[in-house]
């Protein structure tokens, strides 16, 4: 059975550490090249199946596969048999029958990957499922944090914005809970997890945006997931005044960034909306790791593609 990556919560700390170690190997410039040791089988075939829009995740997997010397296929849902009613399982079984070794999947459905994975022999990697989890993003975030602090433990992590509907927030909270980090969450009340949410462990504390930003070693800003909101909010997202209102109350403004701890860093999984959750001038601030995260996304996904081929 190939080593799937469905949920970060399925992984032990030892497994996460080994992925980060291999991701670090690939992140180093002198190692960022095709390696014959990466080929567990000859001419592996990888298929990107993105049922939701993506730039960074989709293309970083494509770049990662090509750097490893794997063959990459890009599935187009709008011209596929899924438009004729074909199920996810039947699509994946068809690809498996053609010789595809790894399927990378982004979908709006929450639990479909757990349902189909036991029935298939090809490796499955979750590239974002519903509002549930985005494990590869959390892993590349962990690598970025480790590169900056030399560790992933003993840190205070702030996650600010739309946490309730963010799969990135879910995976990061799960990851930092595993490492016993203190997690500060902040944002509008209707965008925070419910009090009885399994995410609300003893490591998680709700606080104000200013408190989170001033106390944290890592300040992780999140995009508002408007496409997943079941009801209208107090903010008119389509108006400049509504966007400014959110930015002033919950965004990382220049004034707030000046109150951050000396050695703290800024992170964002992107896509970011300048002037809504983060000030334009902060995106490429020296504290910002946003584009380092993108680079590390390729390295970590190289490690995960290798892992998915191992028996």
C-alpha positions, 0 to 999 in steps of 0.5 A: 500500500502506498503512503497516502497523506489524507489528514495531518492528524493521521501523522505521528510527530516522528513521521512529520519530522522525517518529512520536514527533514527531507523537505529541508534536503530539497530546499537547499540550493545545491540539492534542488535538482533531479535525483535518481534516488527519488525514483522508487519505481521507474517512470512514476506517473503523477496526476493533479486532480484539482476540482477547485481553483489553485495557483500555488498548490497545483503548480508547486506539485507540478514543479515538484514532480518535474524536479524529481523526474516524474511524469505529471498529468493535469486533470481538467474536471470541466472536460472530464467524465465527471461532467457525465456523472462519473464518481471520484472513485471511478475516476481514480480507479480509471487512472490507476488502471492506466498506470498512474501512481499518485493522485493529488486531489483538491476537492470541495467534498470533506470526507471523500478521500478517506472513503476512496483511499482504502479501495485504491492502490495508487498513492493519494495526497490531499491538496485541500479538502473542503474546509477540513484540512490542507495538510501539505500547507501545514507541513510547508509552514512547519518547515518555514518555521523550523528554518527561522527558529531552528525548532518547531516547539516552544513557540507561540503561534497566532492565527488571525482571520477566517479560522472557522472556514479555513482548512489551512487553519485546521491543519496548522492548529492540529500541527501545533497542538501535536508540538504543544505550542501555544496557539492564539486565534483572533478574528470576527466572532462568526469566523472563529471555531465553536467552543465545542470544536475539537480544535479548541484544545487546552493549547488554543486561546481566543484573544484580540487581534492586537494581543495575538500579534504582539505576543506571537513568534509567528503571525499567520494571517488568513484570507477570508473564505467568502466562498464558504460562508453560509450567511452574509456577514457584517462586512460588505466584502464587495465595497471598499468601505467594507474591506477597509472596516475589516482591515482596520479591525482584523488586518495586519496593518503597518501600525500593528506590525511595528508592535510585533516581537523583534524576531517574530515572522509573518506568514500567509498561505496565500492568495493574499488580499492586499489591504484587506487582511494584510497591508500592501507594504508588509507582503514583502517586509523583511519579517514576511516569509510569504514567498519563502513559504511558496519555495518551501512548498515545492521542497515539501511536496517533493518529499511527499511525492517520494513518500507516496511511492514507498511501499 
